[in-house]
């Protein structure tokens, strides 16, 4: 018999607020803090942002909280340097490159325009200084020195960037240089930049620390971190960028009260607009969503009757922690049910699927999560099965 039961998740569902509706409020009555612009899609309905491209994602659950043209190729400007640093960090972690190594500055690197670390041709520079030069000062010259050290030339380094992009799942990206210098054949999508940002934080926490540095002095020149949210203390990384074609953009990650968000915005008109929109968007994401643990790994969700088993029931468990991102004001609309067949026929093996958790609701992600047997339940011996069958019919069960 197939059963459907509403799951009593009192801890998870406590405090569900009253529902709101996804249509944008009338002009002049907007309550969300994102500036007037064209809308991006969110679980709460359309929300305006002045960014041309936007993507906001919960770091833990992967839930997409804001999506505006996130798979559209765009000029990534200096956000390209995130891929440059991913490859550098890889070699540092493998010991193929050391922070204390010194590299010699080529004429090509020293001649780079745009944002610079102000290194000088022919002079040695410590790798750790170059890392800071890229991350804090967004130095095009520093990026080229590192690229040449890793691959021999920037052209060969771009080949490594493309190969690594495919390996880590960047589906709308193509690289031609290490700096983000304008090139019509170089592009990334906002989603790809967010994917890359997450990989940096997960794969290289020992090097991600450089992102939070607010200033770096080299060659007697002090330069502040160009990231407005890092300067404000509202993000701990990652990178800004600007080109005429792509406008002003940034990739940012913020951690608050045990939660982390990743945000990518691009296509804004000025540094001031970028700073304001970044703060508004990140604040909006934290204010309107929260992570809810529906169940922990070994928590018994229900006990299912068993037919002809050594135990009369088998505990049903999730097998892993299930954390979902839900809009705070929409949690009252969530419907959480458990579907399973009962009774289950023995033998039952621990870990085998025995049911499904079904999550539905306006503004919440549709999820169908397999639930597992928590223990083995062997089949009764033949004599005991016969006795159980006779008892069942005698008792009218």
C-alpha positions as CSV (number, residue, x, y, z in Angstrom):
1,X,0.0,0.0,0.0
2,X,1.3,3.4,-0.9
3,X,1.2,5.9,2.0
4,X,1.6,9.6,2.0
5,X,2.2,11.3,5.3
6,X,2.7,14.9,6.2
7,X,6.1,15.2,8.0
8,X,6.0,16.9,11.4
9,X,9.1,18.9,11.3
10,X,8.3,21.2,14.2
11,X,11.9,22.4,14.7
12,X,12.4,23.1,11.0
13,X,9.0,24.6,10.4
14,X,8.7,26.6,13.5
15,X,8.3,30.3,12.9
16,X,7.0,30.1,9.4
17,X,5.8,33.6,8.5
18,X,2.8,34.7,6.6
19,X,3.0,34.2,2.8
20,X,3.6,37.0,0.4
21,X,3.1,37.0,-3.3
22,X,5.7,37.0,-6.1
23,X,4.5,40.0,-8.1
24,X,6.5,43.1,-7.9
25,X,4.9,45.7,-5.7
26,X,3.4,48.8,-7.3
27,X,5.9,51.6,-8.3
28,X,6.7,53.8,-5.3
29,X,5.8,51.0,-2.8
30,X,8.8,48.8,-3.2
31,X,10.1,47.3,0.0
32,X,13.1,45.4,-1.3
33,X,16.4,47.3,-1.1
34,X,17.5,46.6,-4.7
35,X,17.6,49.7,-6.9
36,X,15.3,50.3,-9.8
37,X,16.4,48.5,-13.0
38,X,15.2,45.5,-14.9
39,X,14.2,42.4,-13.1
40,X,16.1,39.3,-12.2
41,X,14.3,36.1,-11.3
42,X,14.2,35.0,-7.6
43,X,12.2,32.5,-5.6
44,X,10.2,35.6,-4.4
45,X,9.3,36.7,-7.9
46,X,11.0,39.3,-10.1
47,X,13.3,41.7,-8.3
48,X,14.9,44.7,-10.0
49,X,18.6,45.3,-10.2
50,X,20.6,47.9,-12.1
51,X,23.2,45.2,-12.9
52,X,23.0,44.0,-16.5
53,X,24.1,40.5,-15.3
54,X,23.5,39.1,-11.8
55,X,23.8,35.8,-10.0
56,X,23.5,35.2,-6.2
57,X,23.8,31.7,-4.7
58,X,23.8,30.2,-1.2
59,X,27.2,28.7,-0.7
60,X,26.0,25.7,1.4
61,X,22.9,24.6,-0.5
62,X,23.7,25.9,-4.0
63,X,20.2,27.5,-4.0
64,X,20.0,30.3,-6.6
65,X,18.5,33.4,-5.0
66,X,18.9,35.9,-7.9
67,X,19.4,35.1,-11.6
68,X,19.6,37.7,-14.3
69,X,21.1,36.6,-17.6
70,X,23.5,34.4,-15.7
71,X,24.4,32.1,-18.5
72,X,24.9,34.9,-21.1
73,X,28.6,35.4,-22.1
74,X,29.8,38.8,-20.9
75,X,33.2,40.6,-20.8
76,X,34.6,39.5,-17.5
77,X,37.3,42.2,-17.2
78,X,39.6,41.7,-14.2
79,X,37.3,39.0,-12.8
80,X,39.3,36.8,-15.3
81,X,42.1,37.0,-12.8
82,X,40.2,34.5,-10.6
83,X,41.0,31.8,-13.1
84,X,44.6,33.0,-13.2
85,X,44.9,32.7,-9.4
86,X,43.1,29.3,-9.4
87,X,45.9,27.9,-11.6
88,X,48.6,29.6,-9.5
89,X,47.0,28.3,-6.2
90,X,47.0,24.8,-7.7
91,X,50.7,24.9,-8.3
92,X,51.4,26.4,-4.9
93,X,49.3,23.6,-3.2
94,X,51.2,20.9,-5.2
95,X,54.6,22.4,-4.3
96,X,55.4,23.2,-8.0
97,X,55.6,26.9,-7.0
98,X,56.4,28.4,-3.6
99,X,55.4,31.7,-2.1
100,X,59.0,32.4,-1.4
101,X,60.1,31.8,-5.0
102,X,61.4,34.8,-7.0
103,X,60.3,35.5,-10.6
104,X,61.9,37.9,-13.0
105,X,59.7,40.5,-14.6
106,X,59.6,40.3,-18.4
107,X,59.4,43.4,-20.7
108,X,55.9,42.3,-21.7
109,X,54.7,42.1,-18.1
110,X,56.2,45.4,-17.1
111,X,54.6,47.2,-20.1
112,X,51.1,46.2,-19.3
113,X,48.6,49.0,-19.0
114,X,45.6,49.4,-16.8
115,X,45.7,48.5,-13.1
116,X,49.3,47.8,-12.1
117,X,51.5,46.6,-9.3
118,X,54.3,48.8,-10.6
119,X,56.9,46.0,-11.0
120,X,60.0,46.8,-13.0
121,X,61.5,44.9,-16.0
122,X,64.3,42.5,-15.2
123,X,63.9,42.7,-11.5
124,X,63.0,39.7,-9.3
125,X,59.7,39.7,-7.4
126,X,58.6,37.3,-4.7
127,X,55.6,35.1,-5.6
128,X,53.7,36.1,-2.5
129,X,54.1,39.7,-3.5
130,X,52.8,38.9,-7.0
131,X,49.8,37.1,-5.5
132,X,49.0,40.2,-3.4
133,X,49.6,42.4,-6.5
134,X,46.9,40.5,-8.4
135,X,44.4,40.1,-5.6
136,X,44.7,43.4,-3.8
137,X,45.9,45.8,-6.5
138,X,44.5,43.9,-9.5
139,X,47.8,44.2,-11.2
140,X,47.8,43.2,-14.9
141,X,51.6,43.2,-14.8
142,X,51.7,40.8,-11.8
143,X,49.2,38.5,-13.5
144,X,51.4,38.3,-16.6
145,X,54.5,37.5,-14.6
146,X,52.6,34.6,-12.9
147,X,51.2,33.3,-16.2
148,X,54.6,33.3,-17.8
149,X,56.1,31.5,-14.8
150,X,53.5,28.8,-14.9
151,X,53.2,28.2,-18.7
152,X,56.1,29.9,-20.3
153,X,53.9,32.4,-22.1
154,X,50.6,34.1,-21.6
155,X,49.3,32.3,-24.7
156,X,50.1,28.9,-23.3
157,X,48.7,30.0,-20.0
158,X,45.4,30.8,-21.7
159,X,45.3,27.3,-23.0
160,X,45.6,26.0,-19.4
161,X,42.8,28.4,-18.3
162,X,40.5,27.0,-21.0
163,X,41.3,23.4,-20.1
164,X,40.8,24.0,-16.3
165,X,37.6,25.9,-17.1
166,X,36.2,22.8,-18.8
167,X,37.4,20.5,-16.0
168,X,35.6,22.5,-13.2
169,X,32.4,23.0,-15.2
170,X,32.6,26.5,-16.7
171,X,30.2,26.1,-19.6
172,X,30.1,29.7,-20.9
173,X,33.7,30.8,-20.7
174,X,36.6,31.3,-23.0
175,X,40.0,32.7,-22.1
176,X,42.6,34.5,-24.3
177,X,44.7,36.2,-21.6
178,X,45.4,36.1,-17.8
179,X,44.3,39.7,-17.0
180,X,40.9,40.3,-18.4
181,X,42.4,42.8,-20.9
182,X,39.6,43.4,-23.5
183,X,39.4,40.7,-26.2
184,X,36.3,40.0,-28.2
185,X,37.0,36.2,-27.9
186,X,37.3,36.3,-24.1
187,X,34.2,35.9,-22.1
188,X,32.6,34.4,-19.0
189,X,29.1,34.1,-17.6
190,X,28.0,35.3,-14.2
191,X,27.2,31.7,-13.2
192,X,30.7,30.6,-14.3
193,X,32.4,33.3,-12.3
194,X,30.3,32.2,-9.2
195,X,31.3,28.5,-9.8
196,X,35.0,29.5,-10.0
197,X,34.7,31.7,-6.9
198,X,33.2,28.8,-5.0
199,X,36.0,26.5,-6.1
200,X,38.6,28.9,-4.9
201,X,37.1,29.2,-1.5
202,X,36.6,25.4,-1.2
203,X,39.9,24.2,-2.8
204,X,42.3,26.9,-1.5
205,X,41.2,28.3,1.9
206,X,44.9,28.8,2.8
207,X,45.3,31.3,-0.1
208,X,41.8,32.8,-0.1
209,X,42.9,34.7,3.0
210,X,44.7,37.2,0.7
211,X,41.3,38.4,-0.6
212,X,40.5,40.1,2.7
213,X,43.6,42.3,2.8
214,X,42.6,45.9,2.4
215,X,45.9,47.4,1.3
216,X,49.3,46.3,-0.2
217,X,52.5,48.3,-0.4
218,X,55.0,47.6,-3.2
219,X,57.8,49.6,-4.7
220,X,57.0,52.3,-2.1
221,X,53.4,52.6,-3.5
222,X,50.4,52.0,-1.3
223,X,47.4,50.7,-3.1
224,X,44.0,49.9,-1.5
225,X,42.0,46.8,-2.3
226,X,39.8,47.8,-5.2
227,X,36.9,45.7,-3.8
228,X,34.4,48.1,-2.1
229,X,32.8,45.4,0.0
230,X,36.2,44.2,1.3
231,X,37.0,47.8,2.2
232,X,33.7,48.1,4.0
233,X,34.1,44.8,5.8
234,X,30.9,43.3,4.3
235,X,32.7,40.7,2.2
236,X,35.9,38.7,2.6
237,X,36.7,38.6,-1.2
238,X,36.9,38.1,-4.3
239,X,37.4,40.5,-7.3
240,X,36.3,43.6,-9.1
241,X,36.5,44.5,-12.8
242,X,35.8,47.1,-15.3
243,X,35.9,47.5,-19.1
244,X,34.1,49.8,-21.4
245,X,32.3,46.8,-23.0
246,X,31.4,45.1,-19.7
247,X,30.9,48.0,-17.4
248,X,31.7,47.8,-13.7
249,X,31.4,44.4,-12.0
250,X,32.4,42.3,-9.1
251,X,32.4,38.9,-7.6
252,X,31.9,38.9,-3.8
253,X,31.5,36.4,-1.0
254,X,30.2,37.3,2.4
255,X,29.8,35.2,5.5
256,X,27.3,36.2,8.2
257,X,26.0,34.2,11.2
258,X,27.4,30.9,9.8
259,X,26.0,31.4,6.3
260,X,27.9,32.3,3.2
261,X,26.7,33.8,-0.1
262,X,28.4,34.2,-3.4
263,X,27.4,37.1,-5.7
264,X,28.4,38.2,-9.2
265,X,27.2,41.5,-10.6
266,X,28.3,43.1,-13.8
267,X,27.4,45.8,-16.3
268,X,26.9,48.8,-13.9
269,X,27.7,52.3,-14.9
270,X,30.2,53.5,-12.2
271,X,32.2,52.5,-9.3
272,X,29.7,54.2,-7.0
273,X,26.7,52.4,-8.5
274,X,28.7,49.1,-8.2
275,X,29.4,49.6,-4.5
276,X,25.8,50.6,-3.7
277,X,24.2,47.8,-5.7
278,X,26.6,45.2,-4.3
279,X,25.7,46.1,-0.7
280,X,22.0,46.3,-1.5
281,X,21.9,42.9,-3.2
282,X,23.9,41.1,-0.6
283,X,21.9,42.6,2.2
284,X,18.7,41.6,0.4
285,X,19.9,38.0,0.0
286,X,20.7,37.6,3.7
287,X,17.5,39.4,4.8
288,X,15.1,37.4,2.7
289,X,16.4,33.8,2.9
290,X,17.6,31.4,5.6
291,X,18.9,27.9,5.7
292,X,16.8,25.3,7.4
293,X,17.9,21.8,8.4
294,X,15.0,19.5,7.6
295,X,16.7,16.5,9.1
296,X,20.1,15.3,10.1
297,X,22.0,12.3,8.7
298,X,20.8,9.6,11.1
299,X,17.6,11.1,12.4
300,X,14.7,8.7,12.2
301,X,12.1,10.3,10.1
302,X,9.5,7.5,10.4
303,X,9.2,3.8,11.1
304,X,7.8,1.7,8.3
305,X,6.0,-1.6,9.0
306,X,7.8,-4.7,7.7
307,X,6.3,-7.9,6.5
308,X,8.0,-11.2,7.4
309,X,11.0,-9.6,8.8
310,X,12.9,-10.2,12.1
311,X,11.8,-6.7,13.1
312,X,8.3,-5.5,12.7
313,X,9.4,-2.0,11.6
314,X,12.4,-0.4,9.9
315,X,13.6,3.1,10.7
316,X,13.6,5.4,7.7
317,X,16.5,7.9,7.6
318,X,17.8,10.6,5.3
319,X,21.4,9.3,5.2
320,X,22.8,12.9,5.2
321,X,22.0,16.3,6.5
322,X,19.3,17.9,4.4
323,X,19.7,21.7,4.5
324,X,17.5,23.8,2.2
325,X,17.4,27.6,1.6
326,X,13.9,29.0,2.1
327,X,12.5,32.5,1.8
328,X,11.8,33.7,5.3
329,X,8.4,35.2,4.5
330,X,7.3,32.1,2.5
331,X,8.0,29.3,4.8
332,X,4.3,28.9,5.8
333,X,3.5,27.8,2.3
334,X,5.9,24.8,2.5
335,X,4.3,21.3,2.1
336,X,6.5,18.5,3.3
337,X,5.3,14.9,2.9
338,X,6.7,11.4,3.1
339,X,5.7,8.8,0.5
340,X,6.5,5.1,1.0
341,X,5.1,1.6,0.4
342,X,3.9,-0.3,3.4
343,X,4.4,-2.9,4.6
344,X,7.9,-3.4,3.2
345,X,8.8,-7.0,2.4
346,X,11.9,-8.4,4.1
347,X,14.7,-8.7,3.7
348,X,15.7,-5.1,3.8
349,X,19.2,-3.9,3.5
350,X,20.5,-0.8,5.3
351,X,20.8,2.1,2.9
352,X,18.3,0.9,0.4
353,X,15.7,3.4,-0.7
354,X,12.4,2.9,1.1
355,X,10.6,6.2,0.7
356,X,10.7,9.8,-0.6
357,X,10.5,13.2,1.0
358,X,8.5,15.6,-1.2
359,X,9.0,19.3,-0.6
360,X,6.7,21.7,-2.5
361,X,5.4,25.2,-2.0
362,X,5.2,28.6,-3.4
363,X,8.7,30.2,-3.3
364,X,10.4,27.0,-2.1
365,X,12.5,24.6,-4.2
366,X,10.7,21.5,-5.5
367,X,12.6,18.6,-4.0
368,X,12.1,14.8,-4.1
369,X,14.6,13.4,-1.7
370,X,15.2,9.6,-1.4
371,X,14.9,8.2,2.2
372,X,16.8,5.1,3.2
373,X,16.5,2.1,5.5
374,X,18.4,2.8,8.7
375,X,19.2,-0.9,9.5
376,X,19.2,-4.3,8.0
377,X,16.0,-6.3,8.6
378,X,16.6,-10.0,7.7
379,X,13.8,-12.2,6.5
380,X,12.3,-14.6,9.0
381,X,13.2,-18.3,8.8
382,X,10.8,-20.5,6.9
383,X,9.1,-21.9,10.0
384,X,8.8,-18.4,11.5
385,X,7.4,-17.0,8.2
386,X,4.7,-19.8,8.3
387,X,3.8,-18.9,11.8
388,X,3.7,-15.2,11.0
389,X,1.3,-15.8,8.0
390,X,-1.0,-18.0,10.0
391,X,-1.0,-15.5,12.9
392,X,-1.8,-12.7,10.4
393,X,-4.9,-14.4,9.0
394,X,-6.1,-15.7,12.4
395,X,-5.9,-12.2,13.8
396,X,-7.5,-10.7,10.7
397,X,-4.5,-8.4,10.2
